[in-house]
Amino acid sequence: MTAITTYDEALAVARRLPLPERLRLASALAGEAAGALAAWPPPGVIVRMPTAPLASPPVLRGGTWASDIPLRREDLYDDRGRA
């Protein structure tokens, strides 16, 4: 038997399996993926949020509102809560 080396080859072999075996294979792969995702990012990787001034929310420092900007929530959003 030759080794399966590509995704397409593995998929073709998996599709030839009976349904219970395909479900068992899918369950095993999903379990392994869930375990791998729980360990992500790897311990050596530090994830930091950006701290640049552009990443922080804007601060309004006075001035006047334009006359066409609605000030009431009912005027800002439609019936489905969308702006």
C-alpha positions as CSV (number, residue, x, y, z in Angstrom):
1,M,0.0,0.0,0.0
2,T,1.3,3.4,-0.9
3,A,1.4,6.3,1.6
4,I,-1.2,8.9,1.5
5,T,0.6,12.3,1.2
6,T,-2.0,14.8,0.1
7,Y,-5.3,16.1,1.3
8,D,-7.1,15.0,-1.9
9,E,-5.8,11.4,-1.5
10,A,-6.9,11.3,2.2
11,L,-10.3,12.7,1.3
12,A,-10.8,10.1,-1.5
13,V,-9.9,7.3,0.9
14,A,-12.2,8.7,3.7
15,R,-15.1,8.9,1.2
16,R,-14.8,5.2,0.5
17,L,-15.3,4.4,4.2
18,P,-18.8,3.3,5.5
19,L,-20.8,6.1,7.1
20,P,-20.1,5.0,10.7
21,E,-16.4,4.9,10.1
22,R,-16.5,8.3,8.5
23,L,-18.3,9.7,11.5
24,R,-15.8,8.1,13.8
25,L,-12.9,9.6,11.8
26,A,-14.6,13.1,11.8
27,S,-15.1,12.8,15.6
28,A,-11.4,11.9,16.1
29,L,-10.2,14.8,13.9
30,A,-12.5,17.3,15.6
31,G,-11.3,16.2,19.0
32,E,-7.7,16.6,18.0
33,A,-8.4,20.0,16.5
34,A,-10.2,21.2,19.7
35,G,-7.2,20.1,21.7
36,A,-4.9,22.0,19.5
37,L,-7.0,25.1,19.6
38,A,-7.1,25.1,23.4
39,A,-3.3,25.3,23.4
40,W,-3.1,28.2,20.9
41,P,-1.2,30.4,20.9
42,P,1.9,28.4,21.8
43,P,3.4,29.2,25.3
44,G,6.3,31.1,23.7
45,V,4.0,33.5,21.9
46,I,2.8,36.6,23.7
47,V,-0.3,38.3,22.2
48,R,-0.5,42.0,23.0
49,M,-3.2,44.5,22.0
50,P,-1.9,47.5,20.0
51,T,-1.1,50.5,22.2
52,A,-0.6,53.1,19.4
53,P,-2.6,56.3,19.8
54,L,-4.5,55.4,16.7
55,A,-5.8,52.1,18.3
56,S,-7.5,54.0,21.2
57,P,-11.0,55.4,20.7
58,P,-11.3,59.0,19.7
59,V,-11.8,61.6,22.4
60,L,-14.1,64.5,21.7
61,R,-12.6,67.7,23.0
62,G,-15.3,70.2,22.5
63,G,-16.7,71.9,19.5
64,T,-20.3,71.8,18.2
65,W,-22.4,69.0,16.7
66,A,-23.3,69.4,13.1
67,S,-26.9,70.2,12.7
68,D,-27.7,67.1,10.7
69,I,-26.4,64.6,13.3
70,P,-29.4,63.2,15.3
71,L,-29.0,63.3,19.1
72,R,-31.7,60.8,20.0
73,R,-31.2,57.0,19.9
74,E,-34.5,56.5,18.1
75,D,-33.2,58.8,15.3
76,L,-29.9,57.0,15.1
77,Y,-31.1,53.4,14.7
78,D,-33.8,51.7,12.7
79,D,-36.3,49.1,14.0
80,R,-33.7,46.3,13.8
81,G,-31.1,48.3,15.8
82,R,-29.0,49.1,12.8
83,A,-27.5,52.5,12.2
